[in-house]
């Protein structure tokens, strides 16, 4: 596995990370034994970058990752997030970026993970009621205290990123980016590149849809959050099925899986981009990690970019887009 470096701080991570959210039951039932096998295998394959959040589960995903990394802390770069507040039953209460809450959230994550420090600590969503300078200022105090090494933001707009970075250096910006979610190319990528901030791309295979993981949300478990996503409903679903089929056809011609092709295209967008495909299945993990060795020629990258232009997907990414900073 190759190494990539996030931001001007040059945080060294595996070129592909692992998104741990699917292991939290948000895409269906949790299977701890299988999840632990996935995490162990990821380490064997050279993956060092693991992404979680206190909201995943909620709370259970950090405990799972901590269990998997017990005795192997030095092999991993841990990224976790705070600010999306959920009850134990998973119901969403809102976003909290209050500076008084920041150290409480961090201490709770440290305890669940069973570690002394977090490598990359993100604000999961920007709180519109709290100036970003106040939230990031409190996050910066965690760095001074040695509880956190680097700071990140998730789904933040360019103006917010600039204000945050002026308060304390931001190492990474995380948002959705894929062949069918190319919005970051307009303003976000130019902004973070100007400021020396790395880009962590989640959802690189369209939450499994581009990989053929499902063709209709009716195939998914009742508790799967994707059942509510506009892209997987009604006319949007029918239009997007054609997008996924197009990727399958191109992947077949390249002799790889659709997921591998989507990840390889994303990795070709820049050395400053680190995709974190998420999975809780061993077979999917091994396929995804193999994409790190798939090199596309410039003509192949261009072919894919033209086949999946910005705006190719129908429907919003979330049912409630008000939670995405604009």
C-alpha positions in Angstrom: 0.0 0.0 0.0 1.4 3.4 -1.0 1.5 6.3 1.4 -0.2 9.7 0.9 0.3 12.8 3.0 -2.7 14.9 4.2 -2.3 18.6 4.2 0.7 20.8 4.7 1.2 19.0 8.1 2.0 15.9 5.9 0.0 13.5 8.0 1.2 10.1 6.6 -1.6 7.7 5.9 -2.2 4.7 3.6 -3.3 5.9 0.1 -6.7 4.3 0.8 -8.4 4.5 4.2 -11.3 2.6 5.6 -14.6 4.2 6.4 -16.0 2.3 9.5 -19.5 3.7 9.4 -21.1 0.6 7.7 -19.9 -1.5 10.7 -22.1 0.6 13.0 -25.4 -0.8 11.6 -26.3 2.3 9.7 -26.5 0.2 6.5 -28.1 -2.7 8.3 -27.4 -5.0 11.2 -24.1 -5.0 13.1 -21.9 -8.1 13.0 -19.1 -7.5 15.4 -17.1 -10.6 14.7 -17.1 -9.9 10.9 -16.3 -6.3 11.5 -13.3 -7.2 13.7 -12.1 -9.5 10.9 -12.4 -6.7 8.4 -10.4 -4.3 10.6 -7.7 -6.9 11.2 -7.5 -7.7 7.5 -7.3 -4.0 6.6 -4.2 -3.7 8.8 -2.7 -6.8 7.1 -3.3 -5.2 3.7 -1.4 -2.1 4.7 -4.3 0.2 5.5 -3.3 2.6 8.3 -6.1 5.2 8.1 -9.4 4.5 9.9 -12.4 6.8 9.9 -15.1 6.8 12.5 -17.4 9.2 14.5 -19.1 9.3 17.8 -22.4 9.4 16.0 -21.9 6.1 14.3 -23.9 3.6 16.2 -24.1 5.9 18.0 -21.0 5.4 20.1 -20.6 1.7 19.2 -18.3 2.3 16.2 -15.6 4.0 18.2 -15.7 1.1 20.8 -15.4 -1.4 18.0 -12.4 0.4 16.4 -10.7 0.7 19.8 -11.2 -3.1 20.4 -9.7 -3.9 17.0 -6.7 -1.6 17.6 -5.9 -2.7 21.1 -2.2 -3.4 21.3 -1.8 -2.1 17.7 -2.3 1.6 18.3 1.0 2.5 16.6 -0.1 0.9 13.3 -3.1 3.2 12.9 -4.0 6.8 12.2 -7.4 7.4 13.8 -9.8 9.9 12.5 -13.0 10.5 14.4 -15.7 13.2 14.4 -18.0 15.0 16.8 -20.9 17.4 16.7 -23.7 15.3 15.3 -25.7 14.6 18.4 -27.7 11.4 18.6 -29.6 9.5 21.3 -28.7 5.9 22.1 -31.5 4.8 19.8 -29.9 6.7 16.9 -32.4 9.5 16.6 -30.8 12.8 15.6 -31.0 15.7 18.0 -29.0 18.3 16.0 -25.6 19.7 15.6 -23.5 21.0 18.6 -20.4 23.1 18.0 -20.5 24.9 21.3 -16.9 25.4 22.6 -17.9 24.1 26.0 -19.0 20.8 24.5 -15.8 20.2 22.4 -13.6 18.9 25.3 -16.5 16.8 26.6 -17.0 15.1 23.2 -13.2 14.5 22.8 -12.8 12.9 26.3 -15.7 10.6 25.6 -14.2 9.6 22.2 -10.8 9.0 23.8 -12.4 6.7 26.4 -14.4 4.7 23.8 -11.4 4.3 21.6 -9.2 3.4 24.5 -6.4 5.7 23.3 -4.5 8.7 24.7 -4.8 10.8 21.6 -6.8 11.2 18.4 -4.7 11.7 15.2 -7.4 13.7 13.3 -10.4 15.2 15.0 -13.1 16.6 12.8 -16.1 18.8 13.4 -18.7 16.4 11.8 -21.1 19.2 10.7 -20.8 23.0 11.1 -23.1 24.4 13.7 -24.9 27.4 12.2 -25.6 28.8 15.7 -22.0 29.0 16.7 -19.2 31.0 15.0 -16.7 28.6 13.5 -13.9 30.5 15.2 -15.3 29.5 18.6 -15.6 25.8 17.8 -12.2 25.6 16.1 -10.6 27.6 18.9 -11.8 25.0 21.4 -10.6 22.2 19.1 -7.2 23.9 19.0 -7.0 23.7 22.8 -7.2 19.9 22.4 -4.1 20.0 20.3 -2.3 22.1 22.9 -3.4 19.6 25.5 -2.0 16.7 23.5 -5.4 15.0 23.2 -5.5 15.6 19.4 -2.7 15.8 16.8 -4.5 17.5 13.9 -7.9 19.1 13.2 -10.4 18.6 10.4 -13.8 19.7 9.1 -16.5 17.7 7.4 -18.9 19.1 4.8 -17.8 22.7 5.3 -18.2 25.5 2.8 -15.2 27.4 1.4 -15.8 30.5 3.5 -16.1 28.5 6.6 -12.9 26.6 5.8 -11.1 29.9 5.4 -12.3 31.2 8.7 -11.5 28.0 10.5 -8.1 27.8 9.1 -7.3 31.3 10.1 -8.2 30.4 13.7 -6.1 27.2 13.8 -4.5 25.2 11.1 -6.9 22.7 9.5 -5.2 19.6 8.2 -8.1 17.8 6.4 -11.5 18.6 4.9 -13.8 15.6 4.5 -16.7 15.5 2.2 -18.4 13.2 -0.3 -16.6 13.0 -3.6 -17.1 10.4 -6.4 -17.9 10.0 -10.0 -21.4 11.0 -9.3 -20.7 13.6 -6.6 -18.3 16.0 -8.2 -19.5 19.1 -6.5 -16.2 19.6 -4.6 -14.4 20.3 -7.8 -16.1 23.7 -8.2 -14.9 25.6 -5.1 -13.9 23.3 -2.3 -11.0 21.5 -3.9 -9.5 24.8 -5.1 -9.9 26.3 -1.7 -8.3 23.5 0.3 -5.4 23.3 -2.2 -4.8 27.0 -1.9 -4.7 26.7 1.9 -2.6 23.5 2.0 -5.4 21.3 3.4 -5.8 17.7 2.5 -9.0 16.2 1.1 -10.5 13.0 2.6 -13.2 11.6 0.2 -16.0 9.6 1.7 -18.7 7.8 -0.3 -16.3 7.1 -3.3 -18.6 4.4 -4.7 -21.9 6.1 -4.2 -22.7 4.4 -0.9 -22.4 1.1 -2.6 -24.9 1.9 -5.4 -22.2 2.4 -8.1 -20.7 -0.9 -7.1 -23.9 -2.7 -7.7 -24.4 -3.4 -4.0 -28.2 -2.8 -4.5 -30.5 -1.6 -7.3 -33.5 -0.6 -5.2 -33.7 0.6 -1.6 -36.4 -2.1 -1.1 -33.5 -4.6 -1.1 -32.0 -3.0 1.9 -32.7 -3.7 5.6 -35.5 -1.5 7.2 -33.0 0.3 9.4 -30.6 1.2 6.4 -30.3 5.0 6.2 -30.0 4.8 2.4 -33.7 4.1 2.2 -34.3 7.9 2.9 -31.7 9.3 0.5 -33.3 11.1 -2.4 -30.9 9.6 -5.0 -32.4 6.2 -4.3 -36.0 7.0 -4.6 -38.6 7.3 -7.4 -37.5 8.9 -10.7 -34.1 9.7 -9.2 -33.5 6.0 -8.7 -34.5 5.1 -12.2 -32.2 7.8 -13.7 -29.3 6.8 -11.4 -29.6 3.1 -12.3 -28.5 4.0 -15.8 -25.5 5.8 -14.3 -24.5 2.7 -12.3 -25.0 0.5 -15.4 -22.7 2.7 -17.4 -20.0 2.3 -14.8 -20.4 -1.5 -14.8 -20.0 -1.6 -18.5 -16.8 0.5 -18.5 -15.4 -1.5 -15.6 -16.1 -4.8 -17.5 -14.1 -3.4 -20.4 -11.2 -2.6 -18.0 -11.3 -6.0 -16.3 -12.0 -4.7 -12.9 -15.0 -4.1 -10.6 -17.1 -0.9 -10.7 -15.9 -0.1 -7.2 -12.3 -0.5 -8.1 -12.7 1.7 -11.2 -14.5 4.4 -9.2 -11.8 4.4 -6.5 -9.0 4.5 -9.1 -10.5 7.5 -10.8 -10.8 9.3 -7.5 -7.2 8.6 -6.6 -6.1 9.9 -10.0 -7.6 13.3 -9.2 -4.6 14.2 -7.0 -2.1 13.0 -4.5 -3.7 15.2 -1.9 -6.9 13.1 -2.0 -7.4 10.1 0.2 -10.5 8.0 -0.4 -12.1 6.2 2.5 -14.4 3.6 1.0 -16.5 2.1 3.8 -17.5 -1.5 4.2 -18.2 -4.1 6.9 -17.6 -7.1 4.5 -14.3 -8.8 4.0 -14.8 -9.5 0.3 -15.6 -5.8 -0.4 -12.6 -4.7 1.7 -10.2 -6.8 -0.3 -11.7 -5.6 -3.6 -11.5 -2.0 -2.6 -7.9 -2.1 -1.3 -6.8 -3.7 -4.5 -7.9 -0.5 -6.3 -4.8 1.2 -4.8 -2.8 -0.8 -7.3 -5.0 0.0 -10.3 -3.3 2.8 -12.4 -5.3 4.5 -15.0 -3.8 6.2 -18.1 -4.6 9.9 -18.6 -6.9 8.9 -21.5 -8.8 6.5 -19.2 -9.3 9.1 -16.5 -10.5 11.6 -19.1 -12.9 8.9 -20.5 -14.5 8.4 -17.1 -14.7 12.2 -16.3 -16.5 12.7 -19.6 -18.8 9.7 -19.0 -19.8 11.0 -15.5 -19.8 14.8 -15.8 -20.7 17.0 -12.8 -24.4 16.8 -12.1 -24.8 13.4 -13.6 -26.6 12.1 -10.5 -30.3 12.8 -10.0 -31.4 13.9 -6.5 -29.8 15.4 -3.4 -27.2 13.5 -1.4 -29.2 13.8 1.8 -32.8 14.0 2.8 -32.0 17.1 4.8 -29.5 19.2 2.9 -29.7 22.0 5.5 -27.1 20.0 7.5 -24.5 20.7 4.8 -22.7 24.0 5.2 -23.2 26.3 2.3 
